[in-house]
Amino acid sequence: MRKEALLEQWKVLYETATRIKELRPWEKFYDMDLIGLRYGAEEDTIFCSILGRGGTCYGITVYEGYEGLNSFLMIAMQQSMNLSPEYAMSCQKNLTCYWGNREELTDKQRKIIKDLGYSYRGKNQWLYFVSYEPGYWPYQMDAEEVTRMSKYLQYLESALRHYDDIDVKVDFENGNMLLFSADEEKNTSSLEEAPLPFTAFQFRNLIITDEELLADLAEAPKCKAVLEADILVMGAKVTDKKYIRPANPVLALLGDAASGMILHSEMAEPEDDPIAMLAETVIGFIFQYGAPKEIRVSNVIVGAGLEQICDVCGIKLRRIKKLQGLDSFRQSMNRFHQ
């Protein structure tokens, strides 16, 4: 069950972020220059990206652990992986603070600022916080997230102050980060250049282990169909009591490339894996109509999820820039939501 943060918890977070703003870290770092914070296991390292070097959007995005780093790399490699901005953002997992404009804030965010006694004026001055979770709409942090973010920013503040005091050169462009390590028991810390654990997005291939299912797929008859497969982000804020926060629904789509007809569409719940849902749809098509001659994808993450099925069935998996049939459906959905 969701638990809202107390005003005292928000106070610690706002005070810490306000001190960091005074250090103006965006004058020293670009958004691709990651600052690592490590006070436990290596895989639990916190990765911070400083926003605002271009002077348009000031903030700090915090990615937790290796999963968070992979989320950052999805954004960094979005164009090379041919991901739509909507898809990449819908998969984000991070905690972010922004210094934005008053109209960007919700009523709840403005009330917290008022209750804390802060008064902001002007462009890029209003401090607020957002939590991003895959499958959900960006939302206000809960109590646990506020506490975690306060701790992360306190370590980041220490790292930034150390950075100003010592001469540390970091080759960010070649896969290194600025790493702040702390031993809370010994009350010691260090700041140094260190390699990132990985520098390319880590694909999660969908692996079928059911030998009977694999055998049935291998023996499935063939058909001449050419299909298009994709995940469509609805971009609609859906509030429901069964969700812990507003959802951002996605559709798993399978269409006929020749006619542009949608053969199957299914909406995923926030906790569902839409790639697995799409794979199940493809398997259902194969058992009903036979293995298609070709499946076209534009999203390389979708392609990775269908790779094993295509290999087993002898289906050509073709990656193309645009899916003509599904793009027409996407455009019609966009007009509907306007």
C-alpha positions in Angstrom: 0.0 0.0 0.0 1.3 3.5 -0.9 2.4 5.7 2.0 2.7 9.4 1.5 5.8 11.1 2.8 5.5 13.3 5.9 6.3 17.0 5.7 9.5 16.4 7.8 10.7 13.9 5.2 10.1 16.3 2.4 11.9 19.0 4.4 15.1 16.9 4.5 14.9 16.3 0.7 14.2 19.9 -0.2 17.0 21.2 2.0 19.5 18.8 0.5 18.5 19.5 -3.1 18.7 23.3 -2.4 22.3 23.0 -1.1 23.2 21.0 -4.3 21.7 23.8 -6.5 24.1 26.3 -4.9 27.0 24.1 -6.1 25.7 24.5 -9.7 26.9 21.0 -10.8 25.5 21.5 -14.4 28.3 23.9 -15.0 30.8 21.0 -14.4 29.0 18.0 -15.8 27.0 17.0 -18.9 23.9 14.8 -18.7 26.0 11.8 -20.1 28.6 12.2 -17.4 27.6 9.7 -14.8 28.4 10.1 -11.1 28.4 6.8 -9.2 27.6 6.5 -5.5 28.6 3.3 -3.8 28.2 2.4 -0.2 27.4 -1.3 -0.5 27.6 -4.0 -3.1 28.8 -3.0 -6.5 25.6 -4.0 -8.2 23.7 -1.6 -5.9 25.7 1.4 -7.1 23.6 4.5 -7.6 24.2 6.4 -10.9 23.4 10.1 -11.1 23.0 12.2 -14.3 23.2 16.0 -14.0 20.8 17.9 -16.2 21.1 21.5 -17.4 24.4 22.0 -19.1 22.5 23.4 -22.1 20.6 25.8 -19.8 17.1 24.5 -20.6 16.2 21.9 -18.0 18.0 21.8 -14.6 17.8 18.6 -12.6 19.3 15.4 -11.2 18.2 12.0 -12.3 19.1 9.1 -10.1 19.2 5.5 -11.4 19.3 2.7 -8.8 21.6 -0.3 -9.4 22.3 -2.1 -12.6 18.7 -2.1 -13.6 18.7 1.7 -13.3 21.9 2.0 -15.3 20.3 -0.1 -18.1 17.3 2.3 -18.0 19.8 5.3 -18.5 21.5 3.5 -21.4 18.1 2.9 -23.1 17.6 6.7 -23.2 21.2 7.2 -24.3 21.0 4.7 -27.1 17.4 5.4 -28.1 18.1 6.5 -31.6 20.6 3.8 -32.5 18.1 1.2 -31.2 15.3 2.9 -33.2 13.1 3.3 -30.1 10.3 5.9 -30.1 10.7 8.6 -27.4 7.3 7.4 -25.9 8.5 3.8 -25.6 11.9 4.7 -24.1 10.2 7.0 -21.5 7.6 4.5 -20.6 10.3 2.0 -19.7 12.2 4.5 -17.4 13.0 3.6 -13.8 14.5 6.5 -11.9 14.0 9.2 -9.3 14.4 12.7 -10.6 14.4 16.2 -9.2 13.8 19.2 -11.4 14.1 22.9 -11.2 11.3 23.9 -13.5 8.5 26.4 -14.0 5.4 26.8 -11.9 3.0 25.4 -14.5 4.9 22.1 -14.5 4.0 21.3 -10.9 0.9 19.6 -9.7 -1.3 21.1 -7.0 0.2 18.6 -4.5 3.7 19.6 -5.4 2.9 23.3 -5.0 1.3 22.6 -1.6 4.4 20.9 -0.3 6.5 23.9 -1.3 4.1 26.3 0.4 3.9 24.1 3.6 7.7 24.0 3.7 7.9 27.8 3.5 9.7 28.0 0.2 9.0 30.8 -2.3 10.2 30.5 -5.9 10.1 33.1 -8.6 11.0 33.0 -12.3 11.9 30.4 -14.9 13.7 27.1 -13.9 13.5 27.9 -10.2 10.6 25.7 -8.9 12.0 22.6 -7.2 9.9 19.4 -7.5 10.4 15.6 -7.5 9.1 12.8 -9.8 9.2 9.0 -9.7 9.4 7.0 -12.9 8.3 3.4 -13.0 7.8 1.2 -16.1 4.1 0.9 -17.0 3.1 3.9 -14.9 2.7 7.6 -15.4 5.4 9.8 -13.8 4.2 10.5 -10.3 4.9 12.0 -7.0 7.4 10.1 -4.8 6.0 8.1 -1.9 7.5 8.1 1.6 10.1 5.4 0.9 11.2 7.0 -2.3 11.6 10.4 -0.6 13.8 8.8 2.1 16.0 7.1 -0.5 16.3 10.2 -2.6 17.4 12.2 0.4 20.1 9.7 1.1 21.3 9.7 -2.5 21.4 13.4 -2.8 23.3 13.7 0.5 26.0 11.4 -0.9 25.9 13.3 -4.2 26.5 16.5 -2.3 29.5 15.0 -0.6 30.8 13.8 -4.0 30.4 17.3 -5.5 32.2 19.0 -2.6 35.0 16.5 -2.8 35.2 17.1 -6.6 35.7 20.8 -6.0 38.5 20.2 -3.5 40.6 17.6 -5.4 41.9 17.2 -8.9 40.1 14.2 -10.4 40.2 13.7 -14.2 37.5 11.4 -15.6 37.3 10.1 -19.2 33.5 10.1 -19.4 33.5 9.7 -23.2 35.2 6.3 -23.0 33.0 4.6 -20.5 34.2 5.8 -17.2 32.4 7.5 -14.3 33.2 9.6 -11.3 32.8 7.2 -8.4 32.2 8.3 -4.8 32.6 5.3 -2.4 31.7 5.5 1.2 32.2 3.1 4.1 29.6 4.1 6.7 31.0 1.9 9.4 34.6 3.2 9.1 33.3 6.7 8.3 35.7 6.9 5.3 35.1 7.9 1.7 37.0 8.2 -1.6 36.4 9.9 -5.0 38.0 8.5 -8.1 37.7 7.6 -11.8 36.2 4.1 -12.3 34.9 2.1 -15.3 31.1 1.7 -15.7 30.0 -1.9 -15.2 28.7 -1.9 -18.8 28.3 0.8 -21.5 25.7 -0.7 -23.9 22.1 -1.5 -23.3 21.7 -5.1 -21.9 19.0 -6.9 -23.9 16.7 -9.3 -22.1 16.0 -12.1 -24.6 12.9 -14.0 -23.9 13.8 -17.6 -23.4 11.3 -20.5 -23.7 12.3 -23.5 -21.7 9.2 -25.7 -22.3 10.7 -28.5 -24.5 7.3 -29.7 -25.6 6.3 -26.2 -26.7 9.6 -25.7 -28.6 9.0 -29.1 -30.3 5.5 -28.1 -31.4 6.7 -24.8 -32.7 9.5 -26.5 -34.7 6.9 -28.8 -36.3 4.3 -26.0 -37.0 3.3 -25.8 -40.7 4.3 -22.7 -42.7 2.2 -20.0 -44.2 2.9 -17.0 -46.5 1.9 -14.3 -44.1 4.2 -11.3 -43.4 3.5 -9.8 -40.0 4.4 -6.6 -38.2 4.9 -6.7 -34.4 5.3 -3.8 -32.0 4.5 -2.3 -28.6 2.4 0.9 -28.7 2.5 3.3 -25.7 -0.9 4.8 -25.3 0.3 8.0 -23.6 -2.8 8.2 -21.5 -3.0 8.7 -17.8 -5.3 6.0 -16.3 -6.3 6.3 -12.7 -7.8 3.2 -11.1 -8.1 2.0 -7.5 -6.4 -1.2 -8.3 -3.2 0.7 -9.3 -0.8 2.1 -6.7 -0.3 5.1 -9.1 -1.8 6.2 -12.4 -0.9 3.7 -15.2 0.5 4.5 -18.7 -1.0 1.6 -20.7 0.7 -0.1 -23.6 -0.7 -2.3 -26.4 0.9 -5.4 -27.8 0.2 -5.3 -31.5 0.3 -7.8 -34.3 -0.6 -6.8 -37.8 -0.6 -8.0 -41.4 2.1 -6.1 -43.4 0.3 -6.4 -46.7 -3.1 -5.0 -45.7 -2.2 -3.1 -42.6 -5.0 -4.9 -40.8 -4.6 -5.3 -37.0 -4.7 -9.0 -36.3 -4.5 -8.8 -32.5 -4.1 -6.1 -29.9 -4.0 -6.6 -26.2 -3.5 -4.0 -23.4 -0.9 -4.8 -20.8 -1.5 -4.2 -17.1 1.3 -2.0 -15.5 3.0 -5.1 -14.0 2.7 -7.2 -17.1 5.6 -7.8 -19.5 4.3 -6.5 -22.9 7.1 -8.3 -24.8 6.1 -11.7 -23.3 2.5 -10.8 -24.1 3.4 -10.1 -27.7 5.4 -13.4 -27.9 2.4 -15.3 -26.7 0.3 -13.6 -29.4 2.8 -14.7 -32.1 2.8 -18.2 -30.8 -1.0 -18.2 -30.9 -0.9 -17.1 -34.5 1.6 -19.8 -35.4 -0.6 -22.6 -34.0 -3.7 -21.2 -35.7 -2.4 -20.2 -39.1 1.1 -21.6 -39.3 4.5 -20.0 -39.0 4.6 -16.8 -41.1 7.3 -16.2 -43.7 8.5 -13.1 -42.0 8.0 -10.9 -39.0 9.0 -7.3 -39.2 9.9 -5.2 -36.2 11.3 -1.7 -35.8 11.9 -1.8 -32.0 15.1 -3.9 -31.4 13.9 -4.8 -27.9 10.8 -6.3 -29.4 13.0 -8.1 -31.9 15.1 -9.6 -29.1 11.9 -10.9 -27.5 10.8 -12.7 -30.6 14.2 -14.0 -31.7 14.0 -17.5 -30.2 10.5 -18.1 -31.6 11.7 -17.0 -35.1 14.8 -19.2 -34.9 12.8 -22.3 -33.9 10.2 -21.8 -36.5 12.4 -20.7 -39.3 10.8 -17.3 -39.6 12.8 -14.4 -41.0 13.0 -11.7 -38.4 13.4 -8.5 -40.3 14.3 -5.2 -38.6 13.1 -2.1 -40.5 12.9 1.6 -39.8 9.1 2.0 -40.0 6.2 -0.5 -39.8 3.8 1.0 -42.4 0.7 -0.9 -41.2 1.1 -0.4 -37.5 2.3 3.2 -38.0 -1.0 4.0 -39.6 -2.8 2.5 -36.6 -0.5 4.5 -34.3 -1.3 7.7 -36.1 -5.0 7.1 -35.9 -4.7 6.5 -32.1 -2.7 9.7 -31.7 -5.5 11.7 -33.5 -8.0 10.0 -31.2 -6.2 11.2 -28.0 -5.6 14.8 -29.3 
